[in-house]
């Protein structure tokens, strides 16, 4: 509010004679003095709800008029609201929102938080006290109605942008596959080399075992028919057989597996493989992790290229295969 303390005019001589302390000089002029008040009544800023959305009405200092701003509490931030005020009136240099205890609200704060309690709106040198009215129906973001609306919007967006999204996702998966292949290539070469040497050593061990068994059978036959008689060699062969049974049982007690030749071969192969991998610094855990990631990426790409399988979870696809 502006208070005019003086006027710019010529005073008559009779008036000068009635004023104490002023000389009788014709042509005396008074200077104009303006007094400003930084306190604006709180009624200058009002908040009311229209169709469920808050409408904030406030005065614009440069345009000398009131303006309404409709905000969306759950999506509009305080920074966006203050920016809209500045865009509406270019004469606003400073605008901020302050809580009742003098704490300034950040730009990322949602308007829903701001409108829950009373606050102050600072525009240039003026401070407005804002008292939001109580809500008849509080906005609950996690309500069933809001969740259903969000689900509907998400479904519409996915339907309208599914093709574009699929193409973009396919490019991302293909790029990821290329990166994994490039990372797996040296590990695959090292693994193939280790597996070849381990397999050769395991096969050689199998042939050595066959040779030892053949030698044992020939020695027992020679001792039975050419050196001693069967009466002497029978207890020997019995204890050899019993000793073999003890060895097989000891194998089961140590490994918790039956003495089956294919299982024994695989176990010996893995023993040679891990020992050679350790000596050549081959990271088995990293290799297995990359292979799992590669297989998962291929599965996602397969589902993406087949429209009928997009809505099926991966577990159902694996059961079908």
Order of alpha helices (4+ residues) and beta strands (2+ residues): beta-alpha-beta-beta-beta-beta-alpha-beta-alpha-beta-beta-alpha-alpha-alpha-alpha-alpha-alpha
